[in-house]
């Protein structure tokens, strides 16, 4: 009686991570901590990690902790403010902080002050309907332990103590309300990402390639992935194979998802949204503001249209 031999399929890497941002850095570190023998290849189109979406100046640094972002708590047609998503997001951010603490304790990350600092998070609204909305949001969130220290105010004088620059020259008869969470943080995801990759790239069987662009992504019959890579510095192209591929390429993720032909990639679309991101360098003005303050987007407007004023540290 003969025993059928199993076919052994060789691959170039166990894991390929596309994009050198915070998502790939986090996943790469988790995988390497859980299974140190894994071989991992990371490909980044630019010449440095965290140069786009993860860079400190390309996001507001709130950690999306849901302390101040009002789009996470929609108001239903019956008037009820749904806070389930905000609570879930806040819980997820706490897990992120636990992971970073673990990395600091293992000396994978050096000084947490290099990437995370304390800063109050405030929601600020004006107009009767928006004030009613914020009051309902506050009441519902206070029932969750993560939000038990949230403060609420409608008194203009009290709000001015919190955010004097925002309150300057406002009409005295305008309905206003604000909530404040002193547990808020300012996260420099750029600094965090680069330090994570600095450690990860030095581990055994981990290779980090800059100036490399992924051109094609196809699933083979054996279940592995064939990835076509172009070296932008030399123009050379090559094909790599991996058991698992993660797409963390920011704005470049959608075309790669389409090429992958996975069911999860269908039904997504993208379109440009214009806006302004203004940086204040006037020390006198900066000294008047110490908070991240988020307003409420107009009905039908995308979440990124929310007016906000952020202290960056």
N, C-alpha and C positions, 0 to 999 in steps of 0.2 A: 504494500500500500504506500503510495507516494503522497507526501504532504505538499500542498501548493504553497510556494514561497510568496511572501508579501512583496509587492513592488515598493521599493524605497525611492521616494522623490526628493531629490536634492534641491535646496533653495539657497539663494545668496544670503538671505537674512530671515530671521524669524519675524521681524517687525520692520516696516518702513513707515516713518512719520513724515508727512508732507507739510512743510512750513515750520519755521523756528520761532513760534510764538508761545504764549503762556499755555495754550491747550496741549501742544505737543510736548513741551517741557514737563508739564504735570503728569501726563500719561506715561511718558518715557521713564520718569523717576519712579512712579508707582510700579510699573512693570518690572523695572530693574531691581527694586527693593523686594518684590514678591518672588521673582524668579531671576536670580543673578546670572544664570547661564544663558539667558536670552541674548541673541545677537540683534542689534538695533541699528538701523541706518536712518539718518535725518537729512532731509534735503530742503534747502532754503534758496529761493530765487535771488535774494539780495546778498550783500556782503557782510551782514551782521545780523545777529538774532534780535527779535523784538523791535524791528524798525518801523513796523506799520501799526496795526490795530493795538498791539500790546504796548507800544511806546507810551510813556507817561503823558505826552502832549496830544495823543490821539484818542484818549478816553478820559472820562471825568475822575477816575480813581476812587469811585465810591465803593467798589467791590460789588456793586449791585446788591447790596445787603437788604434792600426794600425798606430801609428806615425812612427814606424821603421820596422815593420814586412813586408818584401817584398812579402811573399807568399799570402798576401791579395790583391795584385794588379798584377794579371797575364797579360802577354802580349799575345794578340791574334795572330793568324796566319798572319793577315794583318798588324801587327806591332803596333796596337793600344794598349796602356796600360789601362786596365779596372780598374777603381778606385771605382766602385760602392760599392763593398764589404767593402773596407777600410773605406769609408764614413759612411756606415751603422754601422760598428763596433765602430768607433769613437763616433758616436751619442749614441750608446748603453752604452759606457763607461761613457759618460757625464751623462746619466740617473742614472747609478750606483753611481756616485759622488753626484748627487742630493739626492739620497736615503740615502747615508751615512751622508750627511749634515742634513737631516731631523732627523736621529737617534741621531746625536750629539745635535741638538737643543732641542730634547726631553729628553736629558740626558740618553738615552738608551746606547749610546757609550760615553765614557768619553773624552779622548784627541785624536783628529784625528792624532796628531804627532806620536801616538803609532802604527799606521798602514799605514799611507800614507805620503810620503815626495816627494818634488820636485827633479827631476833629468833629465837632458837633454836626449832625445831619438835621436839616430843617425842611419841612414842607411849608410853603407860603401861598395863600390864595386870597383873592379879592372878589367881591360880588356876593350877593346873598345866597345864591344857589351853591356856589363853590364853598362858602363857609359852612353851609349845612352838610355838604358832602364830607368836608374834612372832619367835622365834629362826629359824624357817624363812623368814619374811618378810625378815628382816634378811639372811640368807645369800643369798637369791635377788636381792634388790635390790642388794647389794654388787657383783654382777657387771656392773651398769650404771654407766658413768662418772659419770652424774648423781648417783648415790648412793654413790660410793666413799668419801666422807668421813663416812658414817653411823657412829655409835658405838652399841655395845650393852652393856648392863650388867644383871646380876641381883643384884649386891651392893647391899644396902639403903643402905650408907654412901655408895657412889658415886652412887646415884640421888638420895640426899638432898642431895648437892653440887649436882646439877642442878636439882632441884625441892624445896627444903626445905619449903615450905608444903604440898605434896601429901603428903609423907612424914611429916608431923607426927602423932604418936600412932598410928602403924600397928602392927599386931601383928608381933612379931619373927619368928614362925614362918610367916608368910604368904608363899607363892611370889610373887615380883614380878619384873618385867622392864621395861626401857625402852630405847628407841632415841632418839638425838638427832642432829639435823641443824643445825649452826650456820649453814648457808646460808639458813635460813628467813627469811621476811619478814612484816612487818605492813603490809598495804595498805589505805589509806583510799580506797576506791572512790568515795565521795561527793565528796571533794575532787578526785580525778582526773577524774571525770565532769564536774563543774561547770567545771573549767578547760578541758577539751576542748571543751565546748559554748560557752564564752566565746569561744574562737577560731573555732570552726566557724560560729557564728551571724553573725560579721562578714565572712564570705566572700561573694563575689559569687554571686547566685542561690541563697542559702540563707536560709530563713525558719524561725524557731523560734516556735511558738505555745504559750503556756501557757493553762491553763483551757479547754482544748479536748478534747472527748471524741469518739472514733470510735464511731459508732453502727451503721453497716452497712459491709459489705465484699463487693463483687460483681465477678466477672470478666466483662468485656464480650466480645462475639463477636469483636472485633478483637484480643483478647489483653491489652488494657489493663485497669486496675482502677478501678472506681468506688468512691469512699470518701465516705461521708456523715459530716459533721463537725458537732458542735454546740458553739457558743461558750457555755460555762457561765456566763460573766459577763453576756452579753446575752440568751441564750436563742435566738439566731439559728442557723439550720441552713443548711448549704450542701453541695454535692456537688463533690468534687475528683476529678481523673483523673490516673493515673500509670502509667508503664510497669512500675514495680517497686515493691512494697510489702514492708516488713520489719516484722514484729510483735515488738516488744521491750517488751511492756507488763506484764512481771512476772505477777502473779496474774490480770491482766485479759486475758492472751494466749489462754487456752483458749476463752472465748466467741467471740473474734474468729476463731480458727482454725476453729471450727465454722461460723461464718458464711461463711468463705472457700470452704468445700466442696472444698478441695484434698485429695488422697489422703493426704498426709503428716499431715493434721490428725485423721485417724480413729484410733481405738484408744487415745486418751488420756483420762484422767479425773483428777479432783481431789477431795480430801476434806480437811477441817480436821484439823490435828494440834496438840494443845495442848502447852504447855511453858512453861518459865520461863527468862527471860534476866535474870540478876541482875548489877547493876553495883556494884562495891565502890568506895567513896570514902574509906575509911580508909587514910591514908598509911602507917601502921605496917604494915598487912597488905600493901598494895601493894608495899612495899619488899622483902618476902620472896619475891616471885615475879617472874621475868623469863623468860617462855617462853610458848609455846602448847602445851598438853598435851592430847592426845586419848586417850580410852579406847576401849573396844570395845563396840559395841551388843549388847544381848542377842539371842539367836537369834530371828528373826522380827520384830524391831523395826525401824522405819524408820531410815535413816541419820541423820536429824536428831535422833534420841534419844541419840546418842553423848554421854556426859558429857565436858565439856572445860572447861578453865580457861585463859583467854586474857589475856595482857598486851596492852593497847591503848596505842599511843603517839601 
